[in-house]
């Protein structure tokens, strides 16, 4: 998973959340309006790549629903006749610990959805996947309904203007799980799952193959300590279950102190003494990987703040 972090401070300006790339307004009815149907590929480094157009240039962006800001590599940004702007000083978007200082607002197109979108320019020194031209993140995707079917390497975008809950069009009889989306103050989102009967906060991480569980949760909730992986009994979401999931365990060094609380930020923003308070979110307790998501067909209805899911082979 790329090391991309974002800190948003109390004086947050509406910056990346002002993307103009959005589904067109329409009268609400129960007919889904499809805006894009794209084929996904996986890079050698394990990123799921989405075809996008930026100022008419055909590119591939790594799918990163857990990231705050969509972004573009500097080499491509240099080729575009789009002026650059400085990222506001009270916003810190980091790539591998390196702050991104600039952004551009080009025309971005995915299928028939098109509009201006703020793209952060990735720092030159960041070790970017050579097959990816940028990241497609939550700030753009939240404007749509997003269906992901990794078992068939498909992603579709729909207009959110439809009757609530009328989104599962591929089956009339299969079990449907419904999970609430919890948006973490523009820091992406999480949703609840049950691991061996205990609730965990999960997020879809398309850059990892196998799901990863926080070492803090593994120790305190499940008594699993000092292991790099573990086989659990069940991973479930509203009745849909994956039996005996094999999860990697990642080192969680937050000590539980980064769960939406306000704390003093240690980054020197303006001078030695001016340190703003920041809202801190750590990584999700459970990073749901491609292997687990490939067992599901998932519909992210961001306007409803719900995820609908069936088994991938549901008909």
C-alpha angles and dihedrals in degrees: 000000000000114000099242118151134173131199119195118193132209091261089057114163121209096261119135090018090067096077114149093204101104144133112277116258115258139165111273115256135146096257114102113229111212115212102174141013112186135172116237125216131190121230124223088256090055102255119142106233124212122196111236136164121228114189087339094307113127109232141161120234124193111244107243111165091165094059124092101218135038112229147184134215115256094239091062093040089056090057094055124088091226122121119241126232130199116251107244111264093236091061120074118191110176134195112195090339093310117119117233105228102183141049139184133206108216131161108273124194131191112173107313093336110101138160145114115302132182111243120188113224107237113232114261093236096054113112097238125185102263091221094056125078094194144318128288103211144178095276091070101029094053089071090068144041106255125204117195123189107174092175087069098028091242134142124181131187122210135184111258089222100105141098111295113261096009096114110102100092100155099070138028099188111031122103113267123206118207119199127182117238115225110201110209101216094288092317093113120265146278134205133199125260132166121238111190089339096308122112116244131179109243135189130187109250108185094183094067125072100204126037116260126212125204112256088223092057092041090055102038100037105028104024091238108142133168095010128122093206140010139188112232128192101241144355110200142176119192093324100324109109140187111207122226098354115197106220130189115223117226125203107257108197097174093093088215091293097115107066104119096301125138117247141159111276116227097207116110101239105169108349143339095285104034105089117159127213112253135198108238128209121175127202117296118272089240124029105203108216135208093263092059095041090050087066089060138057104218131197114193107203097187094175089058092038090231138118118214117197141175133177109287092245096048114137 
